[in-house]
Amino acid sequence: MPKERALIEIRLAGLSQGVHEFDFACTAGDFNDTALTDAGFTGEISVGVTVDKYEDEITVSIETSASADRTCDLCLAPVSLDLEGSYHIYYVYDLGQEIQEARDEEDEYRLIDRNTVSVDLTEEVRETLLLSVPMKVTCTDNPDCQVFQQEPPEETDSAPDSSWQESLEKLKNKYR
């Protein structure tokens, strides 16, 4: 059974030493992962990969840019977010003492064989996209959202109709 082609793949075979830049465009549906579509990624996802190849190490920098359609966690109004993320990975060929010490401090170091033809970055891009989604989404610029309203509501002189409404009014005034 043939291996499925990687969505974001960098071919290392024949890549000369130095800095190389690659650009990819895809959608959330291309990843075949419901987590990305559930996170609200609907449009095109731009991925920029910078590969800096040295004699004994390859540094890969991933930059993602995408828009996501979410809802405000407070008022449930639709919010469109422009999300950006970044991730750095270091592929090393040989683990000398200096590299081993740096690798112990950083989890982004990975071992590869010198005969490696290509590196699949699809999973790293997926994780970078998911990590760029904020934990809490609020719409501070939405005039319909009553939570961040700048002017206090108008005071009414009408008396509360019942005792529970009077208690609620006291609580509301206490926490203003």
Order of alpha helices (4+ residues) and beta strands (2+ residues): beta-beta-alpha-beta-beta-beta-alpha-beta-beta-alpha-alpha
